[in-house]
Amino acid sequence: MVAVVASLTTTPTSTLSPTPPHSHPHLLSDSRALSPLVGFALVLMLLSAMYTYYQVYGVPQICSSYETRQFAETVKDLIALTGDVERITLQGKTGSYSLTLGGSYPTIPLFSTPNTFSGAISTYSAEIRIRNAVAVDPDLQDVWNGREIVLTGKSLLFIPSYVYFDPGETRVEYGAVAVGKTEYSYVGGTNIVDGRTVYIPMFEGNLSESGVAVSGTLYCYSGGNGEGIAVTDAGGGRPITILLKTSLPLDFWKQYFDSTDSSYVSSVSMQGDYVVIELMRGVTYKLILGAAGFEDERAEHHYLYRLTARAVTTPATLAAEVRDTFNNPVPGVTVTFTSLNSSTTLTDGKNTGTSIKVNSNDFGVASVVAKSAGGVDTVVASITRPDGSTYEVAFVIEG
């Protein structure tokens, strides 16, 4: 019995495996030990995703906002430019212009942004055609007699070179500022038809610049005192019709005239590359034309306008104004005053004779004094046009 009990109380050593010293068999399966590594990796992944998202979406939005603000400033500059052109053409003075075409992107620490954005500005062909306009003043009816008058010049185009924002382009045509792509919106400028005043400005010369900013001088290619000339229609159902060569669609021009004081505009339509504007019949209009130039040149002389009375008694001043096709004064043009029967003595203060030459002054005026005359005489003032033809006005002189 003793032997049996002993065998029952003895534990077999072969069923247990000894544990090696310094061994940790449960470490790799312990999630609490892995959590710092996994957490750190997740944080890195999250930061990387946030950085990528901000670089791809946040930075472009910030840069786009800079481009948007700058485009708005450039459009304001172009609207202001139309005001400068108006002053230059109405006053006959020289001015200056400054346009900001682009700008700099912000510096964002730890993120990548471009340095600057820019734009390009250039000129393109413009043309004014005026039909059925007859001068009210008989002295002007040799020039403005209802036949078609054609004037050429330039319009202005601004194209931004932005990375993040695509606003389209901006065009300045005949004082109107338009923004868009295939569709355009009128954003400001001067009125072509303002009540019974018709004012049509253009640019002259060439401009082709690109970069962040441009500036320069605007010269008076054609301008004066802003008086213009009075015109009415030719009658017989033929209204004054103005055709403007344009790159803008008809919808823009309809919006433009709806936005301005165009109560005397009877219709607006398109004819090829021209917007056709018909004015109400039976109305006398004040017509003002002019051009601001990017180069120091003047429009060429076209006709003479008599400033003093047609018939005078000596001694009397005889004055005539040299004008271009825009009806504005032209300085520095030689005007010849001639006594037809050589009986009237003429003087300009330096020279005396029956035929003398005088240059028009800064206001386009040339004048002489008829000192004496033998009875009734006719003094003719004449200019030679660039094409070789002659234009003249006459004064009747009584001694």
Secondary structure as UniProt FT lines:
FT   HELIX           2..8
FT   HELIX           13..15
FT   TURN            21..22
FT   TURN            25..26
FT   TURN            28..29
FT   HELIX           31..53
FT   HELIX           54..58
FT   HELIX           59..91
FT   STRAND          95..100
FT   STRAND          103..104
FT   TURN            109..110
FT   STRAND          116..131
FT   STRAND          133..135
FT   HELIX           138..140
FT   TURN            141..143
FT   STRAND          149..161
FT   STRAND          169..173
FT   TURN            174..175
FT   STRAND          176..180
FT   STRAND          184..189
FT   STRAND          193..194
FT   TURN            195..196
FT   STRAND          197..204
FT   STRAND          208..211
FT   STRAND          213..222
FT   STRAND          229..233
FT   TURN            236..237
FT   STRAND          241..245
FT   HELIX           250..259
FT   TURN            263..264
FT   STRAND          265..271
FT   TURN            272..273
FT   STRAND          274..279
FT   TURN            281..282
FT   STRAND          285..293
FT   STRAND          303..306
FT   STRAND          311..313
FT   STRAND          316..323
FT   TURN            325..326
FT   STRAND          334..339
FT   TURN            340..341
FT   STRAND          344..347
FT   STRAND          352..353
FT   STRAND          355..359
FT   TURN            362..363
FT   STRAND          365..373
FT   STRAND          376..384
FT   TURN            386..387
FT   STRAND          390..398
//
